[in-house]
Amino acid sequence: MTSKLATRANGEHYYHQVAWGLLGCSARGWWIDASHEFRKTYFSDSVLSNTHSLFFHSFVDSFSLSVAYVQECIVGTGVNYRGRRSVTASGIKCQAWASPIPHEHNFLPRRNRKKDLRENYCRNPDNATSGPWCFTTDPNVRHQDCGVPQCSQVECVSCNGESYRGPMDHTETGWECQRWDLEEPHKHLFHPKRYPDKGLVDNYCRNPDGRQRPWCFTTDPHTLWEYCNITACCEHRNKELYLTTMCFWGQGEGYRGSVAVTPSGVICQRWDSQYPHNHSYLPQNYRCKDLTENNCRNPDGRDLPWCFTSDPNVRTAFCTNIPRCGKQNTEPQDCYTGSGENYRGEVSRTRSGLPCSLWSDHSNSGDRDAAVLTVRQEGSFCRNPDRDTYGPWCYTNSTAIPWDYCSIKLCEPSVPVLELAKVHPQCVISCVLCFFTRSSHWCGGSLIREEWVLTDRQCFSSCVPDLSEYRVWLGVSDLRGSAPNGSFRQEVSISHVVCGPEGSNLALIRLAKPALPADSVHTIQLPVAGCSIAEGTMCSMYGWGETKGTGHEGVLKVVHLPMVSNERCREQHRGNLHITDTKICAGGRRDEGVCERDYGGPLVCQEGESRVIVGVSVHGRGCARANRPGIFINIPFYTQWIHKVFRHYPEPQIN
């Protein structure tokens, strides 16, 4: 065993600044010479207001610090450790530094006055790489490490560390941090007086400007700043925030609503997208900031919630269209009964956060429907003049979103039930599927008009995706590269995605240009609103989905499924799924049903010579499981919304 007496004769040349690293106190500007004379290296307001007294223990001719925060962890080798641990890693009590029993040594307090060798506390007077240590009271064990943990292991930061007030003062590469109240070696604006609530004390790591985690300026003249190595806590949520959805408090850091447009009507860019603006505010870097889709948020403590915009010429914009919470403007308590046709509340914003426009502005628009709907409608409040099944709505002044539903809840917890009638198909129209891709096949869909495709909302990353990633293919049944029908394919880009009513899981895609009629490209007929299909009726589901190794990958397939009543469907799913009148069920036989990549495809029923789309397949549970009928969106329940979109959405801009 190597002798500490031999290797640690005195150790004076290792360390000369007594209080330079006393984490948790502000004595860094002081040092002590052999004659115990106090000298000052610098003063500042923060040092004067937060210094602690130094005094000597006469019986050991040493000194100690009266501190408000004693750190029981180390940074680096722990040469600055001033905690009170006095047992080794194996549990042996430490020998007093002033005592020669049971082990004689040269690390006596009177010879090492700058090492804080008080009592029998663990210290690292020779800067050992293993950390603080001590001589032990066991005659057979001369010295041993104390096992004091690294601060990066025992401390943690919640969220992005804005509330971190710990004493970490080194960067992740080992640089000591520059004091916040000094401008050497780096000039900066983050002074304690300017940011009194950010905890900019001494040179501790902090996050005053909403970066990914705590950081500091470094004492290296060539390295401006670096992050600090502090472990993230398991719980990311910032419990100090008051979360709101319809308005915001303070600077809006707790806003979690769904407003995703600027006051001028420009749609916000998705947080997980780098187009059209590159940025570092990625959801994975700000997990507790709820950077979902393209909703307005305030991840960095700006004055208001904001977003990057989808306009390449406008990088960011404040979302001043979100109201402030207050005595006259709290979370809305409005609700409506039935379909909301008698709603007379004062909500005047859409679910996307756009302010409603005056109803009178649309009375002379030339739109016959608008002229009828705006009669006797006053102001810009949300209303339901056309008895829309899905609740109150309003017009906006945005060309991108000409109308939208309002964020008003039903007074009743249940979903209104439609009286169902028998289907009344009117003409013979063949069914042809389309599908859209990013780099490969992604989802199915149905051409319900020459310029409109009906599909599953979850096929898109959000209601405002980066449309440059998507294309619609029509007129093909075989996706394989050698398919003979490739020459008949029509490829069309997308101009709009319109998400359906809340909870519908539907989306309508507006094509940039109408599909061209062809032998392999036709529209499919929509059902009459509120129609129903009798249980046991055989209908057909189409898709290019997974076949689990049974062959025909990449080929359009059809499976014939019996309709199942919702009551029986709930029973077969053992009550685990909430199946309301907004859904329909079909199938239930093993290896026959919806599977991966079938999503968005249609469920088609036929009566006489007519085919009608009655359902859209959605992301579900399992793949064609026995006694688990497939669940589809009930299209007759949403027919009214589909026709309303047809009437009120603008024509695409064709370049």
N, C-alpha and C positions, 0 to 999 in steps of 0.2 A: 504494500500500500504506500502510495506517495505521501510524504509527510507535509502537512500544512506549514510546519515550522520551517521546513527547508524551502518550500516553494513560495510561501507568503511571509517573507521576512519582515517586511514593513508595508510595502504596497503604496507608499506615498506618491510615487510617480504616476500612478494610475488615475488619480482623481483629485482635483483641487477646488472644486466649487461645492461648498457644503450644501447650500439650499437651492442650487440651480434646478434640480429635478424633483423638488418636493411636490408631487402631484396633489392637487386639491387645495393648495394654499397659494398665496401671492407673495411668497418670500424670494422669488426668483431674482430680484434685483440686489440681493444682499450676499456678501461673503465675509468670512471670518478669518483673520490671520492668527498666527501663533500666540499673540499677546491678547487675544480675545477682544480686539478693538473692532467695533462695527464700522463698516465703510459702505458707501452707497455707489453703485455703478450707474443707476439712473432712477428717475422718479416719473410717475405719471399719475393722473387723477385716479385711475382705477387701482393702481398699486397703493396709493395713499389711503384710499377708502377701504381697502381690503387686506392690508398687511396684518400679520399676526405677530404676537410677541415672542421673542427668543429669550430663554433663560437657561442658566447652568445648574446642573446637579453637582454640588461641590464635592460629594463623596466619590464621584467618579471623574471629576475634572472634565466633564463633557457638557453637552447641551441637548436640548430637545425643542420641539416646536409644538405650540398649542394650536391645533388646526381644527377646522370645522368638518373637514372631509378627509378621512384616513383611507387610503386606497389599499385594499387587500388583494391586489393583483399587480403584475409588472408589465412594463413595456421594454422590449429588447431583453437585455441580460439582467434587468432589475437592479442596476447599480444605484438607482435613485429610490429604491423601495424603502419606505419609512413606516410600514405597517407593524402590527404587533404580534405576528405569528412567532411562536417560541418553541415549536416542536418540529422535528424533522419529518420527511415524507413517510418514514416508517413508524412514526409516533414516539420517538425518543425525545425526552425533554432536553432543551438546549442548555449548555453551560453558559454562565454569565461571562461576558467579554472581559470584565475586570478581574475575573478569578483565574488562577492557574491550576485549579483542581476540577476534574482529574487530569486535564491535559494542559501542559505548559505551551505557551504560544507567544508570538510577538504582536498580535492584533489587540493590544491593550488600548483602551479609550484615551489614556493620557498621551499616547504616542500617535494616535490616529484621530485627532480631534475633529477632522472634517468628514469622518465616516459615519457619524451618528451611531456609534457602537454602544447603545444604551441597554442596560439590563441584560437579558438573554434573548433579545429579539433577533430574528433571522436578518442577515444583511449580506451584501456582496461587496466587501471592501476591496477585493482584488479584481473585480470585473470578470468573474468566472463565467464562462459561456453557459454553464448549467443553471445559472441563476442564484438567488440568495441561498445562503447556507449557514451553518453554525457548528461550533465544537459541541459534542454531546456530553451528557452526564454519565454515559455508559463508558467505563474504563476500557472496554474492548472495541469501541467504535470511536475513533478520534474525531471525525467530522462527517457531515452528511448534508446533502441538499434538502431544502425545506419543501420543495414541491409547490411553491407559490405559482398559481396559474397565470398565464398571459391574459392581459385585460381583453384582448380580442376574443378570448374564449369564454370569459365569464360575463362580460358586458354585452348588451345587445341593443339594437335600435329598432323601434317600431316604425312602421310605414317607411318613409324615406329619411327619417332621423331629424326632422325639423324640431322635435321636442327633446332631442338628446342633450343632456346637460352633464355628462360624465367628464372625467379628466384625461381622456386620451389626448396626447399631445405630439404624436408622431404619425407620419404618413405611412401608407402601406409599403413603401420602399425603404422606410427607416429614417427619412429626413425629419428633423425636429421642426415643429411648426413655428411660424413667425407670430409674434403677438399681434392681436387685432388692433391694439391702440398705437402701433408703430408703423412706420412706412419704410422700414429698412429690413431686408434689402429690396422689398417690392412696395411700390406705391399702390394704394387701393382705396375704395370708397366704403368698405365695410367697417366703419368705426363704431365703437360701442355707443357713443352719444347719438349717432344717426340711427342706429337700430337697437334701441334700449330693451326691446322685448325678445331679442334673438339669442341672448345668453353669450354674447361675445366677450367672455372673461378670459384674461390671461392669453394663453396661446392654445386653448383647447379646441379640438375639432368640433365644428358646428356646421349647420346647413341653413344659412340665412336666406338663401335665394332659391330654394326648391330644386336643388340638383338631385342626382340619383341617391346620394347618401352623404353623410358628413364629410367635410373636407377642410383644408386649411392652406394658407399660403406657406411656403417652405422657407427655411433659412438658407437654402441654396440659391445664390444669385442667378443661376441659370435655369432653375425650375420654378415657375411662377406658383403653381398650386398642384396638389395631388389629393386623391381621396384617402381616407383613413380606413384602416382595416378593423372594422367593428362588425361583429356578427349580427345578422338580422334576426330579430325575435320571431318566434314561430307565429305569433299573432300579429298580422300586418295592419289590422284596422286601427285607425286613429280614433280612439274613444273620446277625445276631446271635441270632435266635430259634431255639430248638430246637423244631421242630414235632412235635406228637403228635396222635394221633387217638383213643386209648382212655383216656387219662389226661392230666393236665397238670402241668407243673413251675412252681414259683414262683407268680406271680399268674395263670398261664394265658393269657398274651398270645400264646403259640404254639399254643394248642389249636385244632385244625382238624377235630375230630370231628363227628359228626352228631347229637349230643344236642340235641333241640329242644323239650324239655318241662321244666318246673320240678319240684322235688322233690315238690310236691303234685299233680303230674299235669296242671297247666295248660299248654296248648300255647303256645309262644312266638309272638309276633307277627313277621311277616316284616320284615326290615330295610328293604326297599324299599317298605314300606307305611306309611301315616300313620294307620291305623285299627287299634285304637281309640285309640292314643296318637300324638300328633304328636312328632317328634323330628328331630334333624339328623344322625343317624348313618346316612347314606345310603351305599350301596356305592360310588357314584361319587366320594364325598368321602373314602373310606377304602379305596382300591384295594388296598392290601397287607394289609388286615385280614381278608380273606376273609369279608365279611359276606354269605354266601350263604344264600338262602332264610330260614329262621328259626332257624338253628343258634346255640347258645350261643357267644358270643365275648367277648373283653375288649379292645375297641378303644381304651379310654381309661385303661388302667393301674389299674383298680380292684383290689380284693383277690382277686377270683375271676372266672371267666367268668360272664356274665350275659346276660339278654335282656329286652326288653319283653314283657309277657304279653298274651295275648288276652282277659284279664279287664279290662273297663273300669275296675274299682275297684282294680286292682293294677297300677301302672305298670311296675315292674321287679322282677326277682327274681334272686338269685344261683343258679347251677346247681350247688348242692352235691351233686347226684346224680352228678356227674362225679368219679371218684376221682382222688386225687393220685398222681403217679408216685413211686416210691421203691423201696427194696430189696425190699420185699415186694409191691410193686404197680407193676410195669413194664408196658410194652406186652404184652398177652397173647400167649403163644405157643401157646395151645390151638388145636387143629384137630380136625376129625372126618373119618371115612372113610365112604364110601357115602352114606347119607342121614342119618347121625348117630344112628341108633337105639341104638348101643352107646356113645355119648359119655358119659363119666363125669367130665368136667372140672368146674371150679368157677366158671365164668362165670355170673353171676346178674343180668345186665342185658340189656335188649332193645337192638336196634339204634337205637331212638329214645332210649336212655338211661334208661328207666324201670327201677327195681329190680323184679326178679321177686317175686311174692308166693309164699307157701308153697303147695305143691301140696295140702296137707291142708286149706287153707282152702276149697278148691273141691270137696272130696269130698262135702259135704252141701249143695251149692248147689241141688239139685233138677234140675240138668242131667244127664240120663242119660249123655251123652257124657263130661262132666267127671268123673262118678263112676267111670266105667270107666278114663279116662285117668290119674287120680290114684292108682290102686292101685299100691302098692309104690314110689311116688315120694317121696323124702325131701328135706327142706329146700326151698330155692327155686332150685336150680340149673337151668340150661337143660337140657332133655331133649327127646327125640322119641318119646314113647310111642305115637303113632299112625302112626309110620313116614312122616311127612310128607316128601315128595320134596325139599323145599327146606331141610331141615336142622332143627337144634334150635330150640326155642321155649319160651315160658313164659307163664303168666298174669300179669297185673299187677293192681294195685288201682285203676287209672284207669278211670273210666266211659267216657272218650273213646277209649281204646285198651285194650280188655279183654285182648288177647293180642297178641303180636308175635314175630317171629323174633329170634334173638340174633345179635350181631355176632361170629360164629365162622366162620373160614375153613375151606374144604376142605383136607385134607392133600394131596390130589392137585390138580394144576393144571387138570385137565380137568373138564368138566361131566359128572355121571353121566348115562348114556344109558338111556332107558326101552326095554323091549322093546315094540315096536309091534304092535298087533293090528288087526283089521278093525273098521270102525265098525259099531255096532249100534243104529241109531235105533229109537225106540220108539213115537212117535206123530206125528200130523200137526199141526204148529203153523206158522202163517204168519210170515214175517219182516217186521217193520216197524222202520224206523230212527228214532232220535231224535237230536237234536243240541242243543248248548248254546251260549249266546252270552254275550258281555259287552255290547257295544253292537251287535254284529252276529253273523252266523254265525261260529262258531269251529271246531268239530270235529263229527265224527259219533260215533255210539255205537249200542249195541244193547240193547234192553230184554230182559234174560234172566230177570227175575222182575218182578212188578208194582212192586217198590220198588227194584230194582237195575238199573244200567246199566253195561255193560262198554265200556271205551274205551281210548285210548292215553294213557299216563302223561304224555307231553309236551304234551298238550292243556292241562295245568294248569301254572301257574308253579311250584308246589311241591306236596308232599304235604299241606300245610296252607295252601291258598290262602285269600284273602279270599272266602268263599262268597257274600257279598252281590253280587259282581260277575257271578255266573253264574246262568243259568236253563236249564232243560231244556224243550224243546218236543217234543211227541209228536203224532202223527196228522196231520202235514202232509207233502206231497211237493213243494209249490211255495212258495218263500220270498218270492216277489215280492208287493208290497203289494196288488196287485189280484187275487191268487190266489183262486179260488172256494172252495178248501178251508180258508180261514182260520177259518171258523166252527167247524171240527172240532178246532181246535188245543187241546191241553192244555198249560198252562205251569205247571211245578212247580219250586220251589226245591230246593236241595241241602242235606242235613243232614250228610253225611260224605263224605270222599274217602279211600279205603283204597288205598294204593300196593301193588303186587304184590311178589313176592320180588325180591331184588336181581338186576338185569339183565334183568328180564322186560319192562319198558316198559309194563306193564299197570296200569290203575287201575279200581277199582270205585267207582261213585257210588251212594250211598244217597239216595234221594229223600226229601224231607221228608214226603211222603204217597204212598201207592201210586197208580200210574196206573190210570185207570178203563178197564175193558175196553170196546172199541168196534169198529166195523167197520174202522177205520183204526189201531187200537192193539192189538197182540198181542205176546206174548213169543215169543222164538225159542229153540229147543232147544239145550242144551249137548251137546257130544260126550261119548262114553265116554272115560274117562281112558286115554291112551296109544294111541288109535286112529290109523290112518294112511289116507291117500287115495292111490289108485294114480296113477302118473304118466300124464298125458294126460287124466285126468278133467276134464270141463268144469264149472267152478264159477263163481259170480257174485259180483262185487264191487259194492257200492252206495255212493253218495256224492253230495254236492252240490258236488264240487270243480271246479277250473278246467277250462275246455274250450278254452282257447287260441284264442278267437275263432270257434269252430265253432257257437256258439249254445247255447240252452237254459241260460243262466246262471241259477242260483238254483233249478233244478229237480232233483229227485232222479233220478239216472241209474243205470243198471246196465250193466256190461260183462261179457261172458262170457270167462273166461280158462282156459286149460289148466293143470293142475297140472304143476309141473316138479320133478324130484328135486333134493335139496340138492346132490348131487355135480355135476349138470349146471348148476345155478344158480351154484355157485362157479366153474365153468369159464367161464360166460358173463360173469361179473363179473370174470374174469381174476385171480381170487385176491385181489382188493383188499378183499373183505369177509369177515369171520369168520362163517360161516353154520353154526350148530350145530343140534342137534335141537330147540332152543327156537324155531326159525324154520322157516317153510315158504315156498315160492316158487310164483308163478303168473304167467302172461303171457309177455311178451317180444316181442309184435308192436308195431310202431310205432303210436303214437297210441291205444293201448289199454292202460290201466292206471291206476295210482294217480297222482294229481296233487295240487296244493295244495288244501287244505280238504277233501280226502277222508279225512284222518287220523282214526283212531278208528272208521271204518266197517267193516262186517263182510265177510269172504269166506265165502260160503255155498255149501255143496255139497248136492246132493239125491240121495237114493237111494230109489227108489219114490215114495211120497207124502210123504216126510219131508224137511224142510230143517233142516240143522244148521250152526251157526256153527263154522268150523274155523280162522278166522284173523281178526286185527284189523290193519288197515293202519296203518303207522307212518311217521314222518318218514324219508324215504329220500333217494336221489340221483337227481336229474333228474325228468322228468315223462313217463311212458309212452314210454321210449326203446326203440328196436329192439334185440333181442338182449340186453336187460337186464331179466330178469324182476322183477316186483315182489316185495318181501320183506314177509312178514306174521308176526305173532306166532303161534306154534303153540298154539292154545287147548287141544287135547287134552293138551299137556304140563303145563298149569296148571289143569286141571279140578279136581283135588283141592284146590288152594288156594281156588278159588272157592267150593266147597261148604263148606269150613271157615269162610270168612268168613260165609256164610249162617248157619251154626250158632251162631257165637260173638259176633256183633256185636249190640249192644243195639238195641232198637226206637227209632225216632226220637221225640223229644219234640214232640208236636203241640200247638201253642198254641190 
